[in-house]
């Protein structure tokens, strides 16, 4: 089963990161769609490291 992770980043007008959505898309998904598995709220001054 092949899985892919996509990150969607929402940025505010002043350039700060508002929200980050981590989405897992499975190739074997019967719906052939996206499932949101994580929703991270970003605070000003924090860094996000994605491996």
N, C-alpha and C positions, 0 to 999 in steps of 0.2 A: 504494500500500500504506500503510495507516494503522498507525502504531505508537504505543504508549503505554508510558511508563515509570512504574512504581510503586515507591515506597520503603517498605520495611517496617523499622521500627525496634524493636529489642528492648531494653527498659530493665530494669535491675536494680532490686531492691527499694529501694535507697538513692537511686535517681534517676539513676544514671549510665548512659550509653548503652553497651550491651554489643556489639551487632552491628547492622549496617545491611545490608539486602539490597536491591540494585537489580534490579528485575525488568522485563524487556521482554516485553510482550504484543503479539503481532502479530495483526492482524485476519485475515490470510491463513493463519494457522497451521492446518494440517490437524488437529492434535490439539486445537485450540481450548483450549489450556492456557497455562500460564505457564512461562517458561524463565528460570531464574536465571542471570544473566550476570555478576554481580559480588557479591562478598561482602567487605564492608569491616569491619575490626576497629577499633573506636574505643578510643583511649587517653584516660585521664583528663587533662583540661586542654586537649585539642585541640578545635578547632572544625571543623564540617563546613559547607561552602558548596555548595549545590546550585543550579545554574543551570537 
